[in-house]
Amino acid sequence: MQAVLNYPKIAVIRPQGFLNATNALEFERDMTTALAQNDISILVVDLAAVESLDSAGLMALLSIHKLALSLGRSFRLCAVAPSIRIIFELTQLDRVFEILDGEVELAAI
C-alpha cells in the first residue's frame, strides 16, 4: 500500500492510490507504528500518489495528528494534489494540518 522511508528522526509515509474505508485502518496502523519509534520526531505523509481520499482516510490522518501532538512529535502532509487539497479546504482541515508545498525536501523539514 505504501512505502515507509526512514531518515534520522524523520519518517516519510507515501500512500498510493485510494485512501478510503477499505485501507484506512491499515494506513493508520502504519502511521502509528512509525510514530511509536523512539527516534522519530517528525512524521511526514507524502500524498503525491494518492488519487482519492474519503472521510475514513481523513479520520485516520486526524487520529495520527492527535497522537503525534500527545507524543510531542511533529506531523506534516506534503505533495497534496489540488483534487485532494480541496477536501482539506472544504472541511477546513487545512487549518489543522501543516501542509508543505511540493514533495518532501528533507532540508526544508
N, C-alpha and C positions, 0 to 999 in steps of 0.2 A: 504494500500500500504506500509506504513512504520510506525515504532514506533518512537516516539519522546520522548527521556528521558531528563529530565532537572535536572542538578546539579547546585549548586551555581555558577553562572557566565558561565556555560558551557551547551550548548545544543548539544545532540547527536541525529542525524537522521540516521535511519537504513532502507534504502530502500530494497525491496526484489524483486527477480525475474528479470524482464526486465526493464531497464531504457531507454526508447525509445520515439519516437514521440507520441505514444499513451498516455503516462503518464508524459512526461517531464514538461508540464505546471503545472500540479498538484504538482509535486515534487518541482519545482521552487517556487511555491506559499507557500508550507510548509516551505521551507528553508527561504524565505523572512519573513514569519511570525515569525519564530524562531529568526532571526536576528533583527527584529523590537523591540523585547523586550528589554527594557532599561537595565535590569540587566544581559543581556547576553554579554560576552566579547569574547567568543570562540564558534564557531560552528564547530562541527566535523561530518563528514559524514562517517559512517561505511559501507563500501561496501562489507562486508563479504558475504552477502546473495544475491548480485547482480550477475545474471547469464550472462547477456549481456548488452552492452552499445553501443548506436549508436550516431550519430552526434547531434541529438536533446538532448540527455542526456548530452553530453559534453558541449553543448551550455548552458544548464541550470546550470551546475557546473561553467562554466566561468562567467555567469551572476551574480551568487551569490558571486563568488570570487571578482568580481569588486565591487559589493555592499558592501561587507564586508570591502574592502580596503577604500571605500569612507566614511564608518561609523567609521573607526579606529578600526575595530574588526578583530579578527583572524579567518581564515577559513582553516580547515585541512581535509585531507582524511585519512582513515586508513583501515586496513584489506583488501587491494586491492589484489584480486586473480591474479595469473600470467596471466591468459587469459584476464583479464581486464587491468592489468598493461601494457601489450604490446601495447594497444591502446594509453595510455598516452605516452609511449616511442616513438611510431611511429609518433605521432603528436607533439612530443617534449613538451607536456603539463606537463610532469614530472618535467620540469624546472620551470613551473609556479606555480603548486600546491605544498603545503607542504604535503608530503605523509609519514605517520607514518607506521612503520612496525607493523604487528600484530593487534590485536583487541584493543579497547580503554582501555587504562590503565590510569585512571584519575591522578594517581600520576605522570605519565610521561608528562602530558599536562601542 
